[in-house]
Amino acid sequence: MDLFEHAAQPICPECGVTMHPEDGRDECRECGYRIEWPEAQHPGYGDDIADV
Ligand SMILES: [Zn+2]
């Protein structure tokens, strides 16, 4: 029960359970409800990746 670790996570409006961060969004593992993170963009994604 790591309540403190997920204390900052949003609550699913459908189930009322704590959501979990999943690859750039918060996701409810009960019903699959997702909240996208507006600021979560991969660095370099959408940019030219030529210098490797
Ligand atoms: Zn849910």
mmCIF file of the protein (N, C-alpha, C, O) and its ligand, coordinates in Angstrom:
data_MODEL
# 
_entry.id   MODEL 
# 
loop_
_entity.id 
_entity.type 
_entity.pdbx_number_of_molecules 
1 polymer     1 
2 non-polymer 1 
# 
_entity_poly.entity_id                      1 
_entity_poly.type                           'polypeptide(L)' 
_entity_poly.nstd_linkage                   no 
_entity_poly.nstd_monomer                   no 
_entity_poly.pdbx_seq_one_letter_code       MDLFEHAAQPICPECGVTMHPEDGRDECRECGYRIEWPEAQHPGYGDDIADV 
_entity_poly.pdbx_seq_one_letter_code_can   MDLFEHAAQPICPECGVTMHPEDGRDECRECGYRIEWPEAQHPGYGDDIADV 
_entity_poly.pdbx_strand_id                 A 
# 
loop_
_entity_poly_seq.entity_id 
_entity_poly_seq.num 
_entity_poly_seq.mon_id 
_entity_poly_seq.hetero 
1 1  MET n 
1 2  ASP n 
1 3  LEU n 
1 4  PHE n 
1 5  GLU n 
1 6  HIS n 
1 7  ALA n 
1 8  ALA n 
1 9  GLN n 
1 10 PRO n 
1 11 ILE n 
1 12 CYS n 
1 13 PRO n 
1 14 GLU n 
1 15 CYS n 
1 16 GLY n 
1 17 VAL n 
1 18 THR n 
1 19 MET n 
1 20 HIS n 
1 21 PRO n 
1 22 GLU n 
1 23 ASP n 
1 24 GLY n 
1 25 ARG n 
1 26 ASP n 
1 27 GLU n 
1 28 CYS n 
1 29 ARG n 
1 30 GLU n 
1 31 CYS n 
1 32 GLY n 
1 33 TYR n 
1 34 ARG n 
1 35 ILE n 
1 36 GLU n 
1 37 TRP n 
1 38 PRO n 
1 39 GLU n 
1 40 ALA n 
1 41 GLN n 
1 42 HIS n 
1 43 PRO n 
1 44 GLY n 
1 45 TYR n 
1 46 GLY n 
1 47 ASP n 
1 48 ASP n 
1 49 ILE n 
1 50 ALA n 
1 51 ASP n 
1 52 VAL n 
# 
loop_
_struct_asym.id 
_struct_asym.entity_id 
A 1 
B 2 
# 
loop_
_chem_comp.id 
_chem_comp.type 
_chem_comp.mon_nstd_flag 
ALA 'L-peptide linking' y 
ARG 'L-peptide linking' y 
ASP 'L-peptide linking' y 
CYS 'L-peptide linking' y 
GLN 'L-peptide linking' y 
GLU 'L-peptide linking' y 
GLY 'peptide linking'   y 
HIS 'L-peptide linking' y 
ILE 'L-peptide linking' y 
LEU 'L-peptide linking' y 
MET 'L-peptide linking' y 
PHE 'L-peptide linking' y 
PRO 'L-peptide linking' y 
THR 'L-peptide linking' y 
TRP 'L-peptide linking' y 
TYR 'L-peptide linking' y 
VAL 'L-peptide linking' y 
ZN  non-polymer         . 
# 
_pdbx_entity_nonpoly.entity_id   2 
_pdbx_entity_nonpoly.name        ? 
_pdbx_entity_nonpoly.comp_id     ZN 
# 
_pdbx_nonpoly_scheme.asym_id         B 
_pdbx_nonpoly_scheme.entity_id       2 
_pdbx_nonpoly_scheme.mon_id          ZN 
_pdbx_nonpoly_scheme.ndb_seq_num     1 
_pdbx_nonpoly_scheme.pdb_seq_num     101 
_pdbx_nonpoly_scheme.auth_seq_num    101 
_pdbx_nonpoly_scheme.pdb_mon_id      ZN 
_pdbx_nonpoly_scheme.auth_mon_id     ZN 
_pdbx_nonpoly_scheme.pdb_strand_id   A 
_pdbx_nonpoly_scheme.pdb_ins_code    . 
# 
loop_
_atom_site.group_PDB 
_atom_site.id 
_atom_site.type_symbol 
_atom_site.label_atom_id 
_atom_site.label_alt_id 
_atom_site.label_comp_id 
_atom_site.label_asym_id 
_atom_site.label_entity_id 
_atom_site.label_seq_id 
_atom_site.pdbx_PDB_ins_code 
_atom_site.Cartn_x 
_atom_site.Cartn_y 
_atom_site.Cartn_z 
_atom_site.occupancy 
_atom_site.B_iso_or_equiv 
_atom_site.pdbx_formal_charge 
_atom_site.auth_seq_id 
_atom_site.auth_comp_id 
_atom_site.auth_asym_id 
_atom_site.auth_atom_id 
_atom_site.pdbx_PDB_model_num 
ATOM   1   N  N  . MET A 1 1  ? 0.845   -1.201 0.000   1.00 0.00 ? 1   MET A N  1 
ATOM   2   C  CA . MET A 1 1  ? 0.000   0.000  0.000   1.00 0.00 ? 1   MET A CA 1 
ATOM   3   C  C  . MET A 1 1  ? 0.875   1.244  0.000   1.00 0.00 ? 1   MET A C  1 
ATOM   4   O  O  . MET A 1 1  ? 1.109   1.848  1.047   1.00 0.00 ? 1   MET A O  1 
ATOM   5   N  N  . ASP A 1 2  ? 1.342   1.612  -1.141  1.00 0.00 ? 2   ASP A N  1 
ATOM   6   C  CA . ASP A 1 2  ? 2.194   2.794  -1.199  1.00 0.00 ? 2   ASP A CA 1 
ATOM   7   C  C  . ASP A 1 2  ? 1.339   4.025  -1.473  1.00 0.00 ? 2   ASP A C  1 
ATOM   8   O  O  . ASP A 1 2  ? 1.374   4.604  -2.559  1.00 0.00 ? 2   ASP A O  1 
ATOM   9   N  N  . LEU A 1 3  ? 0.591   4.396  -0.482  1.00 0.00 ? 3   LEU A N  1 
ATOM   10  C  CA . LEU A 1 3  ? -0.327  5.530  -0.639  1.00 0.00 ? 3   LEU A CA 1 
ATOM   11  C  C  . LEU A 1 3  ? 0.434   6.830  -0.836  1.00 0.00 ? 3   LEU A C  1 
ATOM   12  O  O  . LEU A 1 3  ? 0.021   7.703  -1.600  1.00 0.00 ? 3   LEU A O  1 
ATOM   13  N  N  . PHE A 1 4  ? 1.531   6.939  -0.146  1.00 0.00 ? 4   PHE A N  1 
ATOM   14  C  CA . PHE A 1 4  ? 2.283   8.187  -0.230  1.00 0.00 ? 4   PHE A CA 1 
ATOM   15  C  C  . PHE A 1 4  ? 2.900   8.368  -1.611  1.00 0.00 ? 4   PHE A C  1 
ATOM   16  O  O  . PHE A 1 4  ? 2.985   9.481  -2.129  1.00 0.00 ? 4   PHE A O  1 
ATOM   17  N  N  . GLU A 1 5  ? 3.319   7.276  -2.185  1.00 0.00 ? 5   GLU A N  1 
ATOM   18  C  CA . GLU A 1 5  ? 3.961   7.359  -3.497  1.00 0.00 ? 5   GLU A CA 1 
ATOM   19  C  C  . GLU A 1 5  ? 2.977   7.867  -4.559  1.00 0.00 ? 5   GLU A C  1 
ATOM   20  O  O  . GLU A 1 5  ? 3.352   8.587  -5.484  1.00 0.00 ? 5   GLU A O  1 
ATOM   21  N  N  . HIS A 1 6  ? 1.722   7.474  -4.397  1.00 0.00 ? 6   HIS A N  1 
ATOM   22  C  CA . HIS A 1 6  ? 0.716   7.846  -5.395  1.00 0.00 ? 6   HIS A CA 1 
ATOM   23  C  C  . HIS A 1 6  ? -0.192  8.972  -4.907  1.00 0.00 ? 6   HIS A C  1 
ATOM   24  O  O  . HIS A 1 6  ? -1.239  9.245  -5.495  1.00 0.00 ? 6   HIS A O  1 
ATOM   25  N  N  . ALA A 1 7  ? 0.226   9.612  -3.830  1.00 0.00 ? 7   ALA A N  1 
ATOM   26  C  CA . ALA A 1 7  ? -0.607  10.646 -3.222  1.00 0.00 ? 7   ALA A CA 1 
ATOM   27  C  C  . ALA A 1 7  ? -0.895  11.782 -4.193  1.00 0.00 ? 7   ALA A C  1 
ATOM   28  O  O  . ALA A 1 7  ? -1.939  12.431 -4.114  1.00 0.00 ? 7   ALA A O  1 
ATOM   29  N  N  . ALA A 1 8  ? 0.039   12.016 -5.109  1.00 0.00 ? 8   ALA A N  1 
ATOM   30  C  CA . ALA A 1 8  ? -0.124  13.136 -6.028  1.00 0.00 ? 8   ALA A CA 1 
ATOM   31  C  C  . ALA A 1 8  ? -0.903  12.737 -7.281  1.00 0.00 ? 8   ALA A C  1 
ATOM   32  O  O  . ALA A 1 8  ? -1.196  13.580 -8.129  1.00 0.00 ? 8   ALA A O  1 
ATOM   33  N  N  . GLN A 1 9  ? -1.235  11.466 -7.393  1.00 0.00 ? 9   GLN A N  1 
ATOM   34  C  CA . GLN A 1 9  ? -1.929  11.007 -8.583  1.00 0.00 ? 9   GLN A CA 1 
ATOM   35  C  C  . GLN A 1 9  ? -3.399  11.409 -8.529  1.00 0.00 ? 9   GLN A C  1 
ATOM   36  O  O  . GLN A 1 9  ? -3.989  11.481 -7.451  1.00 0.00 ? 9   GLN A O  1 
ATOM   37  N  N  . PRO A 1 10 ? -3.983  11.668 -9.686  1.00 0.00 ? 10  PRO A N  1 
ATOM   38  C  CA . PRO A 1 10 ? -5.394  12.023 -9.742  1.00 0.00 ? 10  PRO A CA 1 
ATOM   39  C  C  . PRO A 1 10 ? -6.286  10.823 -9.450  1.00 0.00 ? 10  PRO A C  1 
ATOM   40  O  O  . PRO A 1 10 ? -5.834  9.678  -9.479  1.00 0.00 ? 10  PRO A O  1 
ATOM   41  N  N  . ILE A 1 11 ? -7.524  11.090 -9.176  1.00 0.00 ? 11  ILE A N  1 
ATOM   42  C  CA . ILE A 1 11 ? -8.489  10.034 -8.892  1.00 0.00 ? 11  ILE A CA 1 
ATOM   43  C  C  . ILE A 1 11 ? -9.389  9.839  -10.108 1.00 0.00 ? 11  ILE A C  1 
ATOM   44  O  O  . ILE A 1 11 ? -9.860  10.807 -10.705 1.00 0.00 ? 11  ILE A O  1 
ATOM   45  N  N  . CYS A 1 12 ? -9.619  8.603  -10.460 1.00 0.00 ? 12  CYS A N  1 
ATOM   46  C  CA . CYS A 1 12 ? -10.490 8.303  -11.594 1.00 0.00 ? 12  CYS A CA 1 
ATOM   47  C  C  . CYS A 1 12 ? -11.913 8.769  -11.302 1.00 0.00 ? 12  CYS A C  1 
ATOM   48  O  O  . CYS A 1 12 ? -12.499 8.384  -10.291 1.00 0.00 ? 12  CYS A O  1 
ATOM   49  N  N  . PRO A 1 13 ? -12.471 9.601  -12.188 1.00 0.00 ? 13  PRO A N  1 
ATOM   50  C  CA . PRO A 1 13 ? -13.826 10.099 -11.982 1.00 0.00 ? 13  PRO A CA 1 
ATOM   51  C  C  . PRO A 1 13 ? -14.876 9.005  -12.112 1.00 0.00 ? 13  PRO A C  1 
ATOM   52  O  O  . PRO A 1 13 ? -16.007 9.170  -11.654 1.00 0.00 ? 13  PRO A O  1 
ATOM   53  N  N  . GLU A 1 14 ? -14.509 7.893  -12.731 1.00 0.00 ? 14  GLU A N  1 
ATOM   54  C  CA . GLU A 1 14 ? -15.453 6.798  -12.932 1.00 0.00 ? 14  GLU A CA 1 
ATOM   55  C  C  . GLU A 1 14 ? -15.507 5.871  -11.713 1.00 0.00 ? 14  GLU A C  1 
ATOM   56  O  O  . GLU A 1 14 ? -16.582 5.485  -11.254 1.00 0.00 ? 14  GLU A O  1 
ATOM   57  N  N  . CYS A 1 15 ? -14.320 5.525  -11.203 1.00 0.00 ? 15  CYS A N  1 
ATOM   58  C  CA . CYS A 1 15 ? -14.252 4.518  -10.136 1.00 0.00 ? 15  CYS A CA 1 
ATOM   59  C  C  . CYS A 1 15 ? -13.915 5.121  -8.782  1.00 0.00 ? 15  CYS A C  1 
ATOM   60  O  O  . CYS A 1 15 ? -14.240 4.546  -7.743  1.00 0.00 ? 15  CYS A O  1 
ATOM   61  N  N  . GLY A 1 16 ? -13.260 6.288  -8.794  1.00 0.00 ? 16  GLY A N  1 
ATOM   62  C  CA . GLY A 1 16 ? -12.836 6.881  -7.541  1.00 0.00 ? 16  GLY A CA 1 
ATOM   63  C  C  . GLY A 1 16 ? -11.572 6.257  -6.997  1.00 0.00 ? 16  GLY A C  1 
ATOM   64  O  O  . GLY A 1 16 ? -11.248 6.426  -5.821  1.00 0.00 ? 16  GLY A O  1 
ATOM   65  N  N  . VAL A 1 17 ? -10.854 5.535  -7.844  1.00 0.00 ? 17  VAL A N  1 
ATOM   66  C  CA . VAL A 1 17 ? -9.598  4.937  -7.412  1.00 0.00 ? 17  VAL A CA 1 
ATOM   67  C  C  . VAL A 1 17 ? -8.425  5.786  -7.899  1.00 0.00 ? 17  VAL A C  1 
ATOM   68  O  O  . VAL A 1 17 ? -8.556  6.576  -8.834  1.00 0.00 ? 17  VAL A O  1 
ATOM   69  N  N  . THR A 1 18 ? -7.300  5.610  -7.258  1.00 0.00 ? 18  THR A N  1 
ATOM   70  C  CA . THR A 1 18 ? -6.112  6.353  -7.642  1.00 0.00 ? 18  THR A CA 1 
ATOM   71  C  C  . THR A 1 18 ? -5.605  5.874  -9.000  1.00 0.00 ? 18  THR A C  1 
ATOM   72  O  O  . THR A 1 18 ? -5.501  4.674  -9.254  1.00 0.00 ? 18  THR A O  1 
ATOM   73  N  N  . MET A 1 19 ? -5.293  6.832  -9.863  1.00 0.00 ? 19  MET A N  1 
ATOM   74  C  CA . MET A 1 19 ? -4.788  6.489  -11.179 1.00 0.00 ? 19  MET A CA 1 
ATOM   75  C  C  . MET A 1 19 ? -3.274  6.333  -11.129 1.00 0.00 ? 19  MET A C  1 
ATOM   76  O  O  . MET A 1 19 ? -2.621  6.760  -10.177 1.00 0.00 ? 19  MET A O  1 
ATOM   77  N  N  . HIS A 1 20 ? -2.735  5.718  -12.162 1.00 0.00 ? 20  HIS A N  1 
ATOM   78  C  CA . HIS A 1 20 ? -1.299  5.446  -12.190 1.00 0.00 ? 20  HIS A CA 1 
ATOM   79  C  C  . HIS A 1 20 ? -0.687  6.073  -13.433 1.00 0.00 ? 20  HIS A C  1 
ATOM   80  O  O  . HIS A 1 20 ? -1.312  6.095  -14.494 1.00 0.00 ? 20  HIS A O  1 
ATOM   81  N  N  . PRO A 1 21 ? 0.536   6.583  -13.305 1.00 0.00 ? 21  PRO A N  1 
ATOM   82  C  CA . PRO A 1 21 ? 1.205   7.179  -14.461 1.00 0.00 ? 21  PRO A CA 1 
ATOM   83  C  C  . PRO A 1 21 ? 1.587   6.109  -15.474 1.00 0.00 ? 21  PRO A C  1 
ATOM   84  O  O  . PRO A 1 21 ? 2.200   5.100  -15.126 1.00 0.00 ? 21  PRO A O  1 
ATOM   85  N  N  . GLU A 1 22 ? 1.221   6.340  -16.729 1.00 0.00 ? 22  GLU A N  1 
ATOM   86  C  CA . GLU A 1 22 ? 1.519   5.370  -17.783 1.00 0.00 ? 22  GLU A CA 1 
ATOM   87  C  C  . GLU A 1 22 ? 1.973   6.102  -19.038 1.00 0.00 ? 22  GLU A C  1 
ATOM   88  O  O  . GLU A 1 22 ? 1.148   6.640  -19.776 1.00 0.00 ? 22  GLU A O  1 
ATOM   89  N  N  . ASP A 1 23 ? 3.253   6.124  -19.279 1.00 0.00 ? 23  ASP A N  1 
ATOM   90  C  CA . ASP A 1 23 ? 3.803   6.634  -20.529 1.00 0.00 ? 23  ASP A CA 1 
ATOM   91  C  C  . ASP A 1 23 ? 3.156   7.937  -20.997 1.00 0.00 ? 23  ASP A C  1 
ATOM   92  O  O  . ASP A 1 23 ? 2.538   7.980  -22.060 1.00 0.00 ? 23  ASP A O  1 
ATOM   93  N  N  . GLY A 1 24 ? 3.296   8.975  -20.216 1.00 0.00 ? 24  GLY A N  1 
ATOM   94  C  CA . GLY A 1 24 ? 2.833   10.289 -20.636 1.00 0.00 ? 24  GLY A CA 1 
ATOM   95  C  C  . GLY A 1 24 ? 1.392   10.582 -20.285 1.00 0.00 ? 24  GLY A C  1 
ATOM   96  O  O  . GLY A 1 24 ? 0.825   11.573 -20.746 1.00 0.00 ? 24  GLY A O  1 
ATOM   97  N  N  . ARG A 1 25 ? 0.791   9.723  -19.467 1.00 0.00 ? 25  ARG A N  1 
ATOM   98  C  CA . ARG A 1 25 ? -0.591  9.965  -19.063 1.00 0.00 ? 25  ARG A CA 1 
ATOM   99  C  C  . ARG A 1 25 ? -0.868  9.221  -17.762 1.00 0.00 ? 25  ARG A C  1 
ATOM   100 O  O  . ARG A 1 25 ? -0.112  8.338  -17.355 1.00 0.00 ? 25  ARG A O  1 
ATOM   101 N  N  . ASP A 1 26 ? -1.960  9.597  -17.128 1.00 0.00 ? 26  ASP A N  1 
ATOM   102 C  CA . ASP A 1 26 ? -2.405  8.839  -15.969 1.00 0.00 ? 26  ASP A CA 1 
ATOM   103 C  C  . ASP A 1 26 ? -3.512  7.908  -16.408 1.00 0.00 ? 26  ASP A C  1 
ATOM   104 O  O  . ASP A 1 26 ? -4.414  8.307  -17.144 1.00 0.00 ? 26  ASP A O  1 
ATOM   105 N  N  . GLU A 1 27 ? -3.444  6.676  -15.960 1.00 0.00 ? 27  GLU A N  1 
ATOM   106 C  CA . GLU A 1 27 ? -4.415  5.686  -16.400 1.00 0.00 ? 27  GLU A CA 1 
ATOM   107 C  C  . GLU A 1 27 ? -5.051  4.975  -15.214 1.00 0.00 ? 27  GLU A C  1 
ATOM   108 O  O  . GLU A 1 27 ? -4.366  4.609  -14.259 1.00 0.00 ? 27  GLU A O  1 
ATOM   109 N  N  . CYS A 1 28 ? -6.356  4.783  -15.282 1.00 0.00 ? 28  CYS A N  1 
ATOM   110 C  CA . CYS A 1 28 ? -7.066  4.012  -14.274 1.00 0.00 ? 28  CYS A CA 1 
ATOM   111 C  C  . CYS A 1 28 ? -6.972  2.543  -14.638 1.00 0.00 ? 28  CYS A C  1 
ATOM   112 O  O  . CYS A 1 28 ? -7.331  2.141  -15.745 1.00 0.00 ? 28  CYS A O  1 
ATOM   113 N  N  . ARG A 1 29 ? -6.492  1.753  -13.709 1.00 0.00 ? 29  ARG A N  1 
ATOM   114 C  CA . ARG A 1 29 ? -6.330  0.325  -14.000 1.00 0.00 ? 29  ARG A CA 1 
ATOM   115 C  C  . ARG A 1 29 ? -7.619  -0.445 -13.763 1.00 0.00 ? 29  ARG A C  1 
ATOM   116 O  O  . ARG A 1 29 ? -7.685  -1.648 -14.014 1.00 0.00 ? 29  ARG A O  1 
ATOM   117 N  N  . GLU A 1 30 ? -8.620  0.231  -13.290 1.00 0.00 ? 30  GLU A N  1 
ATOM   118 C  CA . GLU A 1 30 ? -9.908  -0.428 -13.075 1.00 0.00 ? 30  GLU A CA 1 
ATOM   119 C  C  . GLU A 1 30 ? -10.747 -0.380 -14.351 1.00 0.00 ? 30  GLU A C  1 
ATOM   120 O  O  . GLU A 1 30 ? -11.290 -1.395 -14.786 1.00 0.00 ? 30  GLU A O  1 
ATOM   121 N  N  . CYS A 1 31 ? -10.845 0.803  -14.939 1.00 0.00 ? 31  CYS A N  1 
ATOM   122 C  CA . CYS A 1 31 ? -11.734 0.954  -16.099 1.00 0.00 ? 31  CYS A CA 1 
ATOM   123 C  C  . CYS A 1 31 ? -10.993 1.412  -17.346 1.00 0.00 ? 31  CYS A C  1 
ATOM   124 O  O  . CYS A 1 31 ? -11.559 1.422  -18.440 1.00 0.00 ? 31  CYS A O  1 
ATOM   125 N  N  . GLY A 1 32 ? -9.728  1.792  -17.185 1.00 0.00 ? 32  GLY A N  1 
ATOM   126 C  CA . GLY A 1 32 ? -8.957  2.200  -18.346 1.00 0.00 ? 32  GLY A CA 1 
ATOM   127 C  C  . GLY A 1 32 ? -9.090  3.669  -18.687 1.00 0.00 ? 32  GLY A C  1 
ATOM   128 O  O  . GLY A 1 32 ? -8.617  4.109  -19.735 1.00 0.00 ? 32  GLY A O  1 
ATOM   129 N  N  . TYR A 1 33 ? -9.720  4.425  -17.827 1.00 0.00 ? 33  TYR A N  1 
ATOM   130 C  CA . TYR A 1 33 ? -9.854  5.865  -18.038 1.00 0.00 ? 33  TYR A CA 1 
ATOM   131 C  C  . TYR A 1 33 ? -8.477  6.503  -18.048 1.00 0.00 ? 33  TYR A C  1 
ATOM   132 O  O  . TYR A 1 33 ? -7.626  6.181  -17.219 1.00 0.00 ? 33  TYR A O  1 
ATOM   133 N  N  . ARG A 1 34 ? -8.262  7.412  -18.992 1.00 0.00 ? 34  ARG A N  1 
ATOM   134 C  CA . ARG A 1 34 ? -6.931  8.000  -19.118 1.00 0.00 ? 34  ARG A CA 1 
ATOM   135 C  C  . ARG A 1 34 ? -6.990  9.514  -19.119 1.00 0.00 ? 34  ARG A C  1 
ATOM   136 O  O  . ARG A 1 34 ? -7.914  10.115 -19.667 1.00 0.00 ? 34  ARG A O  1 
ATOM   137 N  N  . ILE A 1 35 ? -5.995  10.117 -18.499 1.00 0.00 ? 35  ILE A N  1 
ATOM   138 C  CA . ILE A 1 35 ? -5.835  11.566 -18.533 1.00 0.00 ? 35  ILE A CA 1 
ATOM   139 C  C  . ILE A 1 35 ? -4.475  11.871 -19.141 1.00 0.00 ? 35  ILE A C  1 
ATOM   140 O  O  . ILE A 1 35 ? -3.436  11.527 -18.578 1.00 0.00 ? 35  ILE A O  1 
ATOM   141 N  N  . GLU A 1 36 ? -4.498  12.519 -20.298 1.00 0.00 ? 36  GLU A N  1 
ATOM   142 C  CA . GLU A 1 36 ? -3.247  12.836 -20.971 1.00 0.00 ? 36  GLU A CA 1 
ATOM   143 C  C  . GLU A 1 36 ? -2.524  13.958 -20.245 1.00 0.00 ? 36  GLU A C  1 
ATOM   144 O  O  . GLU A 1 36 ? -3.147  14.864 -19.692 1.00 0.00 ? 36  GLU A O  1 
ATOM   145 N  N  . TRP A 1 37 ? -1.209  13.880 -20.256 1.00 0.00 ? 37  TRP A N  1 
ATOM   146 C  CA . TRP A 1 37 ? -0.414  14.972 -19.714 1.00 0.00 ? 37  TRP A CA 1 
ATOM   147 C  C  . TRP A 1 37 ? -0.068  15.916 -20.847 1.00 0.00 ? 37  TRP A C  1 
ATOM   148 O  O  . TRP A 1 37 ? 0.661   15.538 -21.764 1.00 0.00 ? 37  TRP A O  1 
ATOM   149 N  N  . PRO A 1 38 ? -0.579  17.142 -20.802 1.00 0.00 ? 38  PRO A N  1 
ATOM   150 C  CA . PRO A 1 38 ? -0.342  18.103 -21.878 1.00 0.00 ? 38  PRO A CA 1 
ATOM   151 C  C  . PRO A 1 38 ? 1.135   18.397 -22.103 1.00 0.00 ? 38  PRO A C  1 
ATOM   152 O  O  . PRO A 1 38 ? 1.561   18.647 -23.230 1.00 0.00 ? 38  PRO A O  1 
ATOM   153 N  N  . GLU A 1 39 ? 1.904   18.365 -21.036 1.00 0.00 ? 39  GLU A N  1 
ATOM   154 C  CA . GLU A 1 39 ? 3.305   18.758 -21.143 1.00 0.00 ? 39  GLU A CA 1 
ATOM   155 C  C  . GLU A 1 39 ? 4.224   17.578 -21.399 1.00 0.00 ? 39  GLU A C  1 
ATOM   156 O  O  . GLU A 1 39 ? 5.424   17.750 -21.612 1.00 0.00 ? 39  GLU A O  1 
ATOM   157 N  N  . ALA A 1 40 ? 3.658   16.384 -21.378 1.00 0.00 ? 40  ALA A N  1 
ATOM   158 C  CA . ALA A 1 40 ? 4.502   15.206 -21.509 1.00 0.00 ? 40  ALA A CA 1 
ATOM   159 C  C  . ALA A 1 40 ? 4.817   14.914 -22.967 1.00 0.00 ? 40  ALA A C  1 
ATOM   160 O  O  . ALA A 1 40 ? 4.044   14.257 -23.664 1.00 0.00 ? 40  ALA A O  1 
ATOM   161 N  N  . GLN A 1 41 ? 5.936   15.401 -23.404 1.00 0.00 ? 41  GLN A N  1 
ATOM   162 C  CA . GLN A 1 41 ? 6.369   15.099 -24.758 1.00 0.00 ? 41  GLN A CA 1 
ATOM   163 C  C  . GLN A 1 41 ? 7.790   14.586 -24.705 1.00 0.00 ? 41  GLN A C  1 
ATOM   164 O  O  . GLN A 1 41 ? 8.630   15.085 -23.956 1.00 0.00 ? 41  GLN A O  1 
ATOM   165 N  N  . HIS A 1 42 ? 8.033   13.593 -25.504 1.00 0.00 ? 42  HIS A N  1 
ATOM   166 C  CA . HIS A 1 42 ? 9.360   13.018 -25.498 1.00 0.00 ? 42  HIS A CA 1 
ATOM   167 C  C  . HIS A 1 42 ? 10.361  14.019 -26.067 1.00 0.00 ? 42  HIS A C  1 
ATOM   168 O  O  . HIS A 1 42 ? 10.111  14.631 -27.105 1.00 0.00 ? 42  HIS A O  1 
ATOM   169 N  N  . PRO A 1 43 ? 11.469  14.183 -25.402 1.00 0.00 ? 43  PRO A N  1 
ATOM   170 C  CA . PRO A 1 43 ? 12.497  15.100 -25.900 1.00 0.00 ? 43  PRO A CA 1 
ATOM   171 C  C  . PRO A 1 43 ? 12.995  14.654 -27.264 1.00 0.00 ? 43  PRO A C  1 
ATOM   172 O  O  . PRO A 1 43 ? 13.424  13.514 -27.441 1.00 0.00 ? 43  PRO A O  1 
ATOM   173 N  N  . GLY A 1 44 ? 12.934  15.543 -28.197 1.00 0.00 ? 44  GLY A N  1 
ATOM   174 C  CA . GLY A 1 44 ? 13.431  15.198 -29.519 1.00 0.00 ? 44  GLY A CA 1 
ATOM   175 C  C  . GLY A 1 44 ? 12.357  14.596 -30.399 1.00 0.00 ? 44  GLY A C  1 
ATOM   176 O  O  . GLY A 1 44 ? 12.545  14.492 -31.611 1.00 0.00 ? 44  GLY A O  1 
ATOM   177 N  N  . TYR A 1 45 ? 11.246  14.200 -29.828 1.00 0.00 ? 45  TYR A N  1 
ATOM   178 C  CA . TYR A 1 45 ? 10.180  13.612 -30.619 1.00 0.00 ? 45  TYR A CA 1 
ATOM   179 C  C  . TYR A 1 45 ? 9.529   14.684 -31.481 1.00 0.00 ? 45  TYR A C  1 
ATOM   180 O  O  . TYR A 1 45 ? 9.138   15.739 -30.983 1.00 0.00 ? 45  TYR A O  1 
ATOM   181 N  N  . GLY A 1 46 ? 9.418   14.416 -32.743 1.00 0.00 ? 46  GLY A N  1 
ATOM   182 C  CA . GLY A 1 46 ? 8.864   15.409 -33.656 1.00 0.00 ? 46  GLY A CA 1 
ATOM   183 C  C  . GLY A 1 46 ? 9.949   16.340 -34.181 1.00 0.00 ? 46  GLY A C  1 
ATOM   184 O  O  . GLY A 1 46 ? 9.693   17.224 -34.998 1.00 0.00 ? 46  GLY A O  1 
ATOM   185 N  N  . ASP A 1 47 ? 11.147  16.123 -33.698 1.00 0.00 ? 47  ASP A N  1 
ATOM   186 C  CA . ASP A 1 47 ? 12.265  16.916 -34.170 1.00 0.00 ? 47  ASP A CA 1 
ATOM   187 C  C  . ASP A 1 47 ? 13.159  16.025 -35.028 1.00 0.00 ? 47  ASP A C  1 
ATOM   188 O  O  . ASP A 1 47 ? 13.059  14.800 -34.968 1.00 0.00 ? 47  ASP A O  1 
ATOM   189 N  N  . ASP A 1 48 ? 13.994  16.613 -35.793 1.00 0.00 ? 48  ASP A N  1 
ATOM   190 C  CA . ASP A 1 48 ? 14.909  15.818 -36.598 1.00 0.00 ? 48  ASP A CA 1 
ATOM   191 C  C  . ASP A 1 48 ? 15.959  15.145 -35.721 1.00 0.00 ? 48  ASP A C  1 
ATOM   192 O  O  . ASP A 1 48 ? 16.719  15.803 -35.011 1.00 0.00 ? 48  ASP A O  1 
ATOM   193 N  N  . ILE A 1 49 ? 15.979  13.830 -35.790 1.00 0.00 ? 49  ILE A N  1 
ATOM   194 C  CA . ILE A 1 49 ? 16.984  13.102 -35.016 1.00 0.00 ? 49  ILE A CA 1 
ATOM   195 C  C  . ILE A 1 49 ? 18.079  12.634 -35.968 1.00 0.00 ? 49  ILE A C  1 
ATOM   196 O  O  . ILE A 1 49 ? 18.096  11.481 -36.401 1.00 0.00 ? 49  ILE A O  1 
ATOM   197 N  N  . ALA A 1 50 ? 18.979  13.536 -36.280 1.00 0.00 ? 50  ALA A N  1 
ATOM   198 C  CA . ALA A 1 50 ? 20.019  13.237 -37.256 1.00 0.00 ? 50  ALA A CA 1 
ATOM   199 C  C  . ALA A 1 50 ? 21.371  13.058 -36.591 1.00 0.00 ? 50  ALA A C  1 
ATOM   200 O  O  . ALA A 1 50 ? 22.265  12.411 -37.135 1.00 0.00 ? 50  ALA A O  1 
ATOM   201 N  N  . ASP A 1 51 ? 21.506  13.628 -35.432 1.00 0.00 ? 51  ASP A N  1 
ATOM   202 C  CA . ASP A 1 51 ? 22.809  13.597 -34.767 1.00 0.00 ? 51  ASP A CA 1 
ATOM   203 C  C  . ASP A 1 51 ? 22.871  12.461 -33.759 1.00 0.00 ? 51  ASP A C  1 
ATOM   204 O  O  . ASP A 1 51 ? 22.690  12.664 -32.559 1.00 0.00 ? 51  ASP A O  1 
ATOM   205 N  N  . VAL A 1 52 ? 23.131  11.253 -34.273 1.00 0.00 ? 52  VAL A N  1 
ATOM   206 C  CA . VAL A 1 52 ? 23.182  10.095 -33.382 1.00 0.00 ? 52  VAL A CA 1 
ATOM   207 C  C  . VAL A 1 52 ? 24.618  9.553  -33.331 1.00 0.00 ? 52  VAL A C  1 
ATOM   208 O  O  . VAL A 1 52 ? 24.884  8.573  -32.635 1.00 0.00 ? 52  VAL A O  1 
HETATM 209 ZN ZN . ZN  B 2 .  ? -11.635 4.019  -13.423 1.00 0.00 2 101 ZN  A ZN 1 
# 
